[in-house]
Structure formats: structure tokens, C-alpha cells
């Protein structure tokens, strides 16, 4: 902030505080005339000016305005409400003592009000600082958890890749074709999982930081779902994926690439946490102004206590897949961030008789038939 802007800010603050003093003291004087019309005692009018000083102390930034308003309040009372009126002279010999008492009372009351306001502001600032410190500590703990999770989850696939690569380098010629193909498959599988994990991390951090630029437009939901299914079928070719969708075009407001990522993540989870011979079902339906997309499996399911926790970043819960190394817990946290940024909701429910259903909503879009 430049010196000129600081000067302007101070001038604006002084002008605002002066306006507050003028308005409040004017209101007190008008109220004093109303009191006088009802033949109330001078003490009641004096109380009006003391209250005015209290109000000024609360709504102005400096103690000087409390002092000034106390002096002005005494002058106004003397000028408008003591005999002779509209004169600064006092006919009664006791009025000077009244003026001094009025000034001291108003100034003390205003000072106490100003001090109370300052203490309140300090308390609010301390509360904000404590909240910021707690948030910082939480972020540090989250960062530490992330580093531990990433370190743990990277170690096994990297060890597998390096071990398989070492086997190929040292004795690949002695292996038969099926053994080499299995090593190639393992290296490819581990590499693809690592790439997916890194992509999830990048998506999650960008969305949480507000740096993800969403390219939301009207998209046909059928195309998005089919793209996600094709991707999953390529990586899980042995699993049977069922798509249950009505024969209607459902336009949605979405960033197609991100929603594909969401559905792929949900289907990956369904595959990992269910039996190899069971089906994974993707269901699409329309409910009022939203489209509802559900991915269901026939696994062991999720307990009621864990249903909300599964959307927390790095939470993996007590139910783990057979491939226990793949436990970073970013999938559903990422999905929630993406869906929330689209104005939708995501939830987990039970699949009767067994398994899990993860459902999310997207706003329905309008198709311009003239395009």
C-alpha cells in the first residue's frame, strides 16, 4: 500500500467517524426536544447525550472522538436546554457543576465502551489466529499423512517394476515367452496404476486449491458413460460391466473429461472391492432437474460408520481390497471435489442384498435445437 493510499484511507476514516458523531449528536438533540415537549427532567436529556457518547465510542475508531463528543454534548445541552436557551451562559450557579459531571460521566462511559470494543476486536483477532493456526496444523498433518501414504503406496509398485526390469536385463533371454509376457504385463499394470495415482493427486490438489479450470458445457450423458465404460473394459477386460440406461437423451451440464474420470474411479473401486466373478452395474436415471448416475457392486459393502468417512482424502477404511498396496484413498475424495464443483452431490448406500452403491448427481442441461 502506497503512502498516498494510506493517507486517503485515514482521511476517509476521519470523515466517516466525524459523520457518525454529527448524526448521533443531532439525533440526541432532537430526542432532547421531544423529552422537553413531554416535560421530562434535565437529567433525562443528559442521559441522552451520555448514550450518544457511548454509541459514538462503539462506532468510531479513535478515543479522540469520545472526548470530542463528550465536550460537544455538554455544549449542546448548555446551548439548547439550559436557561437562557440558545446561549452558552448558564443562569443557575449549579449548572457548571452539572456540566463537569455530565462531561466526566460521558467520557468515562465512552472510554469504557471503547475499551470493551477494543477487547472484543482483540478477542476476535485471537480467535481467528487460533483458527488459522489450527487449520495450518491440520494442513500440516494432512501433508504428513499424504507423504506417508504416497511413500508407502509407491514403494511396492516401484519395487515390482525395478525387480521385473532387473530380471529382464540380467536373464531375459533365458526366460520362456509366457514368463516374459507376464513380466511385461506386471510392469505395464504397475506403471498404469502409478500414472493413475499421480493424475488423481494432480486433479485433487488443483480442485481443492481452486486452480482447476472447469470446461462445463452441455454434454450428452450417454456418451460420457460409454467412454468411461470403454476405458474400464480395457483395464479390466475380465469383468462384466452392465449399463442400465433409459432410451432417452439426457443432456447434462458437465466437464466431460472430469466426469469420465469420476465414473472410471467409481468403477475401479467397484472392481477392486468385489469378487472377480461378480458384475459391476452403471445405472443412469433422471430425477427432476438432475441426472443420477450410480455405480454398484456385489462386494462386502461399507459400514454405516464409514459411509461419510470414505469421502475424506487418504481415508481407506477397514475394508481393503486384496491388492492392499493400492490404498491411497484419493478416489472418492477426488470424485466428491469434482461433483461438488459441478453443483451436484455424491453419496454411498447399500446394494441389497450385498455390496455398495455410489451415486452422484449432475444438473440437467438444455439442448439448443437451433444449433
C-alpha positions as CSV (number, residue, x, y, z in Angstrom):
1,X,0.0,0.0,0.0
2,X,1.5,3.4,-1.0
3,X,1.8,6.4,1.2
4,X,-0.9,8.2,-0.8
5,X,-3.4,5.3,-0.4
6,X,-2.7,5.2,3.3
7,X,-3.3,8.9,3.6
8,X,-6.6,8.6,1.6
9,X,-7.7,5.7,3.9
10,X,-7.0,7.7,7.0
11,X,-8.9,10.7,5.6
12,X,-11.8,8.5,4.7
13,X,-11.8,7.0,8.2
14,X,-11.8,10.5,9.9
15,X,-14.6,11.7,7.6
16,X,-16.7,8.6,8.5
17,X,-16.1,9.0,12.2
18,X,-17.0,12.7,12.0
19,X,-20.2,11.9,10.2
20,X,-21.1,9.4,12.9
21,X,-20.6,12.0,15.6
22,X,-22.7,14.6,13.7
23,X,-25.6,12.2,13.1
24,X,-25.6,10.7,16.6
25,X,-25.4,14.1,18.4
26,X,-28.0,15.6,16.1
27,X,-30.3,12.7,16.9
28,X,-29.7,13.1,20.7
29,X,-30.6,16.8,20.4
30,X,-33.8,16.1,18.5
31,X,-34.7,13.5,21.1
32,X,-33.9,16.0,23.8
33,X,-36.5,18.4,22.3
34,X,-39.0,15.5,22.3
35,X,-38.2,14.9,26.0
36,X,-38.7,18.6,26.7
37,X,-42.0,18.6,25.0
38,X,-43.2,15.9,27.3
39,X,-41.7,17.9,30.2
40,X,-39.2,15.4,31.3
41,X,-36.4,16.4,33.6
42,X,-33.0,17.7,32.5
43,X,-31.4,14.6,33.9
44,X,-33.2,12.5,31.2
45,X,-31.9,14.8,28.5
46,X,-28.4,14.5,29.9
47,X,-28.7,10.7,29.7
48,X,-29.5,11.1,26.0
49,X,-26.1,12.7,25.5
50,X,-24.3,10.1,27.6
51,X,-25.9,7.4,25.5
52,X,-24.9,9.3,22.4
53,X,-21.3,9.3,23.5
54,X,-21.5,5.5,24.2
55,X,-22.8,5.0,20.6
56,X,-20.1,7.2,19.1
57,X,-17.4,5.3,21.1
58,X,-18.7,2.0,19.7
59,X,-18.9,3.1,16.0
60,X,-15.8,5.2,15.7
61,X,-12.2,4.1,15.6
62,X,-10.4,6.5,17.9
63,X,-10.8,7.5,21.5
64,X,-10.4,11.2,20.5
65,X,-13.9,11.2,19.1
66,X,-15.2,10.0,22.5
67,X,-13.5,13.1,24.1
68,X,-14.7,15.5,21.4
69,X,-18.3,14.1,21.6
70,X,-18.3,14.5,25.4
71,X,-17.3,18.2,25.1
72,X,-19.8,18.8,22.3
73,X,-22.6,17.1,24.2
74,X,-22.1,19.4,27.1
75,X,-22.0,22.4,24.9
76,X,-25.2,21.3,23.1
77,X,-27.0,20.7,26.3
78,X,-26.0,24.1,27.6
79,X,-26.9,25.9,24.4
80,X,-30.3,24.2,23.7
81,X,-31.7,23.1,27.1
82,X,-30.4,25.4,29.9
83,X,-31.7,28.8,30.7
84,X,-31.2,31.2,28.9
85,X,-31.7,29.0,25.8
86,X,-29.6,29.5,22.7
87,X,-26.8,30.9,24.8
88,X,-23.6,29.4,26.2
89,X,-24.1,31.3,29.5
90,X,-25.7,29.5,32.5
91,X,-28.2,31.3,34.7
92,X,-28.2,28.8,37.5
93,X,-25.0,28.8,39.6
94,X,-25.2,25.0,39.9
95,X,-25.0,24.3,36.1
96,X,-21.2,24.4,35.8
97,X,-21.0,21.5,38.3
98,X,-23.7,19.7,36.2
99,X,-21.7,20.3,33.0
100,X,-18.5,19.0,34.6
101,X,-20.3,15.9,36.0
102,X,-22.0,15.3,32.6
103,X,-18.7,15.6,30.8
104,X,-16.9,13.2,33.2
105,X,-19.7,10.7,33.2
106,X,-20.0,10.7,29.4
107,X,-16.2,10.5,28.9
108,X,-15.8,7.6,31.3
109,X,-18.7,5.7,29.9
110,X,-17.4,6.3,26.3
111,X,-13.9,5.2,27.3
112,X,-15.2,2.0,28.9
113,X,-17.3,1.3,25.8
114,X,-14.3,1.9,23.5
115,X,-12.1,-0.3,25.6
116,X,-14.7,-3.0,25.6
117,X,-14.9,-2.7,21.8
118,X,-11.1,-3.0,21.5
119,X,-11.1,-6.0,23.8
120,X,-13.8,-7.6,21.7
121,X,-11.8,-7.0,18.5
122,X,-8.6,-8.4,20.1
123,X,-10.6,-11.5,21.2
124,X,-12.0,-11.9,17.7
125,X,-8.5,-11.5,16.2
126,X,-7.0,-14.0,18.7
127,X,-9.9,-16.4,17.8
128,X,-9.1,-16.0,14.1
129,X,-5.4,-16.6,14.7
130,X,-6.2,-19.7,16.7
131,X,-8.4,-20.9,13.9
132,X,-5.8,-20.2,11.3
133,X,-3.2,-22.0,13.5
134,X,-5.5,-25.0,13.8
135,X,-6.1,-25.0,10.1
136,X,-2.4,-24.8,9.4
137,X,-1.7,-27.7,11.8
138,X,-4.5,-29.7,10.1
139,X,-2.9,-29.0,6.7
140,X,0.5,-30.0,8.0
141,X,-1.0,-33.2,9.4
142,X,-2.7,-33.8,6.1
143,X,0.6,-33.2,4.2
144,X,2.4,-35.6,6.6
145,X,-0.3,-38.2,6.0
146,X,-0.1,-37.7,2.3
147,X,3.7,-38.1,2.3
148,X,3.4,-41.3,4.4
149,X,0.6,-42.7,2.2
150,X,2.4,-41.8,-1.1
151,X,5.7,-43.2,0.2
152,X,4.0,-46.5,1.3
153,X,2.0,-46.8,-1.9
154,X,4.9,-46.0,-4.3
155,X,7.3,-48.4,-2.7
156,X,5.7,-51.7,-3.7
157,X,4.9,-51.0,-7.3
158,X,8.2,-49.3,-7.9
159,X,10.0,-52.3,-6.3
160,X,8.0,-54.6,-8.5
161,X,8.8,-52.6,-11.7
162,X,12.5,-52.3,-10.8
163,X,12.7,-56.0,-9.9
164,X,11.0,-57.2,-13.1
165,X,13.2,-54.8,-15.2
166,X,16.3,-56.2,-13.4
167,X,15.1,-59.8,-14.2
168,X,14.7,-58.9,-17.9
169,X,18.1,-57.1,-18.0
170,X,20.0,-59.9,-16.3
171,X,18.4,-63.0,-17.7
172,X,15.6,-62.1,-20.0
173,X,17.0,-64.3,-22.8
174,X,16.7,-67.4,-20.6
175,X,13.0,-66.9,-19.9
176,X,10.3,-68.5,-22.0
177,X,7.9,-66.4,-23.9
178,X,5.0,-66.8,-21.4
179,X,7.2,-65.7,-18.4
180,X,8.4,-62.6,-20.3
181,X,4.8,-61.7,-21.3
182,X,3.8,-62.0,-17.6
183,X,6.7,-59.7,-16.6
184,X,5.7,-57.2,-19.3
185,X,2.1,-57.3,-18.1
186,X,3.1,-56.7,-14.5
187,X,5.4,-53.8,-15.4
188,X,2.6,-52.3,-17.5
189,X,0.0,-52.8,-14.8
190,X,2.1,-51.2,-12.1
191,X,3.1,-48.3,-14.4
192,X,-0.6,-47.6,-15.3
193,X,-1.6,-47.7,-11.6
194,X,1.2,-45.2,-10.8
195,X,0.1,-42.9,-13.6
196,X,-3.5,-43.0,-12.4
197,X,-2.4,-42.2,-8.8
198,X,-0.4,-39.2,-9.9
199,X,-3.3,-37.9,-12.1
200,X,-5.7,-38.3,-9.2
201,X,-3.2,-36.3,-7.0
202,X,-3.0,-33.5,-9.5
203,X,-6.7,-33.3,-10.0
204,X,-7.4,-33.3,-6.3
205,X,-4.9,-30.6,-5.4
206,X,-5.9,-28.4,-8.3
207,X,-9.6,-28.6,-7.4
208,X,-9.0,-28.1,-3.7
209,X,-6.8,-25.1,-4.4
210,X,-9.3,-23.6,-6.9
211,X,-6.8,-23.8,-9.8
212,X,-8.8,-26.4,-11.8
213,X,-10.4,-24.7,-14.8
214,X,-13.7,-26.4,-15.5
215,X,-14.9,-26.5,-19.1
216,X,-18.5,-27.0,-18.3
217,X,-20.9,-27.3,-21.3
218,X,-24.0,-29.2,-22.3
219,X,-22.9,-32.8,-22.8
220,X,-24.9,-36.0,-23.7
221,X,-24.7,-38.2,-20.6
222,X,-24.8,-41.5,-22.7
223,X,-21.6,-40.5,-24.4
224,X,-19.8,-39.8,-21.1
225,X,-20.9,-43.1,-19.6
226,X,-20.0,-45.1,-22.6
227,X,-16.5,-43.5,-22.8
228,X,-15.9,-44.4,-19.1
229,X,-17.1,-47.9,-19.6
230,X,-14.8,-48.4,-22.6
231,X,-11.9,-47.2,-20.6
232,X,-12.7,-49.6,-17.7
233,X,-13.2,-52.5,-20.0
234,X,-9.8,-52.0,-21.4
235,X,-8.1,-52.2,-18.0
236,X,-10.5,-54.8,-16.5
237,X,-11.2,-57.0,-19.5
238,X,-12.3,-60.0,-17.4
239,X,-15.1,-58.1,-15.5
240,X,-18.6,-57.9,-16.7
241,X,-19.9,-54.3,-16.7
242,X,-23.6,-53.7,-17.1
243,X,-25.0,-50.4,-18.3
244,X,-28.6,-49.7,-17.3
245,X,-29.8,-46.6,-19.1
246,X,-33.2,-45.5,-20.5
247,X,-33.6,-45.0,-24.2
248,X,-33.6,-41.2,-23.9
249,X,-31.1,-38.4,-24.5
250,X,-30.1,-36.8,-21.1
251,X,-28.2,-33.6,-21.5
252,X,-26.1,-32.5,-18.5
253,X,-24.0,-29.5,-17.6
254,X,-20.6,-31.1,-17.2
255,X,-16.9,-31.1,-17.9
256,X,-16.9,-34.3,-19.9
257,X,-13.3,-35.3,-19.2
258,X,-13.7,-34.9,-15.4
259,X,-17.0,-36.8,-15.2
260,X,-15.4,-39.6,-17.2
261,X,-12.7,-39.6,-14.5
262,X,-15.3,-39.8,-11.8
263,X,-17.1,-42.8,-13.3
264,X,-13.8,-44.6,-14.0
265,X,-12.7,-44.1,-10.4
266,X,-16.1,-45.4,-9.1
267,X,-15.9,-48.5,-11.4
268,X,-12.3,-49.1,-10.4
269,X,-13.3,-49.1,-6.8
270,X,-16.3,-51.5,-7.6
271,X,-13.9,-53.9,-9.4
272,X,-11.3,-53.8,-6.6
273,X,-13.7,-54.3,-3.7
274,X,-15.9,-57.1,-5.2
275,X,-15.5,-60.7,-6.3
276,X,-13.9,-61.3,-9.7
277,X,-16.9,-63.2,-10.9
278,X,-19.5,-60.6,-9.9
279,X,-21.0,-57.8,-12.1
280,X,-20.4,-54.1,-11.9
281,X,-23.5,-52.1,-12.9
282,X,-23.7,-48.5,-14.0
283,X,-27.3,-47.1,-13.8
284,X,-28.4,-43.8,-15.2
285,X,-31.8,-42.1,-14.5
286,X,-33.4,-38.7,-14.4
287,X,-34.8,-37.1,-11.3
288,X,-36.4,-33.7,-11.8
289,X,-33.7,-31.2,-12.7
290,X,-30.8,-33.7,-12.1
291,X,-29.4,-36.8,-13.7
292,X,-28.4,-39.5,-11.3
293,X,-25.5,-41.9,-12.1
294,X,-25.0,-44.9,-9.8
295,X,-22.2,-47.5,-9.8
296,X,-23.0,-50.6,-7.8
297,X,-21.0,-53.8,-7.0
298,X,-21.7,-57.0,-5.0
299,X,-18.7,-56.8,-2.6
300,X,-18.7,-56.8,1.2
301,X,-20.2,-53.3,1.4
302,X,-19.3,-50.4,3.6
303,X,-20.5,-50.0,7.3
304,X,-22.7,-47.1,8.2
305,X,-19.9,-45.5,10.3
306,X,-17.6,-45.4,7.3
307,X,-20.1,-44.1,4.7
308,X,-19.3,-40.5,5.3
309,X,-15.6,-41.0,6.0
310,X,-14.9,-42.7,2.7
311,X,-15.0,-39.2,1.0
312,X,-12.2,-37.9,3.2
313,X,-8.8,-37.6,1.4
314,X,-6.5,-40.5,2.3
315,X,-9.2,-42.4,4.2
316,X,-9.1,-46.1,3.2
317,X,-11.3,-47.7,5.9
318,X,-11.1,-51.2,7.3
319,X,-12.3,-52.9,4.2
320,X,-9.4,-53.3,1.8
321,X,-9.0,-54.9,-1.5
322,X,-6.9,-58.0,-2.0
323,X,-4.4,-55.7,-3.6
324,X,-3.7,-53.9,-0.3
325,X,-0.9,-51.8,-1.5
326,X,-3.3,-49.7,-3.6
327,X,-4.7,-47.8,-0.6
328,X,-4.0,-44.2,-1.2
329,X,-7.7,-43.3,-0.7
330,X,-7.8,-40.4,-3.2
331,X,-10.5,-41.8,-5.5
332,X,-13.7,-40.8,-3.7
333,X,-12.2,-37.6,-2.3
334,X,-11.4,-36.6,-5.8
335,X,-14.9,-37.6,-7.0
336,X,-16.5,-35.5,-4.4
337,X,-14.4,-32.5,-5.3
338,X,-15.3,-32.8,-8.9
339,X,-19.0,-33.4,-8.4
340,X,-19.3,-30.6,-5.9
341,X,-17.6,-28.2,-8.3
342,X,-20.3,-29.1,-10.8
343,X,-23.1,-28.3,-8.4
344,X,-24.0,-31.9,-7.7
345,X,-24.0,-34.3,-4.8
346,X,-22.4,-37.7,-4.2
347,X,-23.4,-40.4,-1.6
348,X,-22.9,-44.0,-0.7
349,X,-25.6,-46.5,0.1
350,X,-26.0,-50.3,0.5
351,X,-26.6,-52.6,-2.5
352,X,-29.3,-55.1,-1.5
353,X,-28.6,-57.9,-0.6
354,X,-24.8,-57.2,-0.6
355,X,-22.4,-54.7,-1.9
356,X,-22.1,-50.9,-2.3
357,X,-23.8,-48.2,-4.5
358,X,-22.1,-44.9,-5.1
359,X,-24.4,-42.3,-6.7
360,X,-23.8,-38.8,-7.8
361,X,-26.0,-36.1,-9.5
362,X,-25.4,-33.6,-12.3
363,X,-27.6,-30.7,-13.3
364,X,-29.7,-31.3,-16.4
365,X,-28.7,-29.1,-19.4
366,X,-30.7,-27.7,-22.2
367,X,-30.0,-28.6,-25.8
368,X,-30.4,-25.8,-28.3
369,X,-32.2,-27.4,-31.2
370,X,-31.3,-24.5,-33.5
371,X,-27.6,-25.3,-33.4
